[in-house]
Amino acid sequence: MKLCFRILAALVALALLTAVALSFIYRPGDALRVATGFVAHNVCSKTFVSGLDSQAVFAETTERDGIRRLRPLMRLDLDRAAKTADVTVLGGFRSHAIFRDGFGCVLQHGTTTPYLPKIDLVAAKMPKAPPLLPDIADDAVVAPGDPVLKAALDHAFEEPANPPFRRTKAIVVVRDGRVIAERYAPGIGIDTPLLGFSMTKSVINALIGVMTQHGLLSPSIPAPVPEWRNPSDPRREIEVEHLMRMTTGLDLDETNSGFDPSSRMMYLPDDMAGFAVQAGLVAPVGQRWRYSSGTTQILARIVRDRAGGPEQSLAFAWRELFNPLGMRHVTLELDGAGTIQGTTYMLASARDWARFGLLYLNDGVVGGKRILHEDWVDFCAAATLDTDYAAGFWTNRSEHPHAKGRVQAGIPRVPSLRQAISASASSSSPRSVWSSCASAIPSIRAATSAAWSG
């Protein structure tokens, strides 16, 4: 009997020690703060930048996987006068998001005041010359002229009887540089800034491409990260391209669980990149791919540093990218250290996102001027290792089953961007445009649902 009691006591003690050890490893409190941080930030951005209904945003945001089970325990407190959003779970694990005019929203941790750039954004957004990219549409919403295209847009905005719901906010269809059809959800218009989530990563890719064109940066150089410069630090081998392709081998894998380093990086520290660069290696550099918002945030800090600081990086983005493309309704949100939140938090109108896409369709040339370095687009569309990820974009130029599946569904493989431009120019039927768009919608919707934290 005494022996059984001792064994039972030992098992209980072991269980307690295991629970304590796991709490240090997985930090459930951190995961809950990641959840409240995600909800608070998104409600703040979509309410005060996009102008959407806060309760509707809260309901949609908390429907996402990983958040849904917490929804009954969550409380949103929105202060419209102060323009803040607070979210708690069971009254604790509070996250506090604040809005700053022109800079969108940022999470405030404790009493530390997030960095507020000293820049005249109105002046920065004022182009010194007309946009290089011609207008893609007039002021009115462009109704589809083709009945098949109209039916496609109707379908995209229809809600199924049961979840998961589509929650489609905007669709813009462009052919030969002009909008041929578009539609918006109630409360959203052609000028409404919409959260880009991981499309923001592609914008960081573009800024690096512009800097490469200007001779300020190159994918082939060692990543200019001071924390990795020690001669004995194996992270010295990480190049800018490894960060772009998410093959650094750093312990920054992203699982969207709230426990993973990338999720914690996005919602717990003031200095997101400062958190990310502390990660150690868990695999040889360049030999393993794992999706990671952390590596993109390090790139955002490199853009900031090469531009000369927070203010200069914002001015650079407007002068060299947004103004030439005629993107007028853009908000770049920053972290508490003044670095562009390059993983998730750029907002732009649907037409502006279309303008950004045309930059890559046209091989980085706009109005006869090269914006992105020559061959940049082809380089960034090339598959990474054996995946269907490229560099800041997913790609169909891959033998990965996901890429093959998208091609079989009707989305072009596009072996060359120059061929894509020729094919696009030769297409005269909206039906051919829709055949690609229709097959893309399920993939886009699934990707958006899965990438709740970027």
Order of alpha helices (4+ residues) and beta strands (2+ residues): alpha-alpha-alpha-beta-beta-beta-beta-alpha-alpha-beta-beta-beta-alpha-alpha-alpha-alpha-alpha-alpha-beta-beta-alpha-beta-beta-alpha-alpha-alpha-alpha
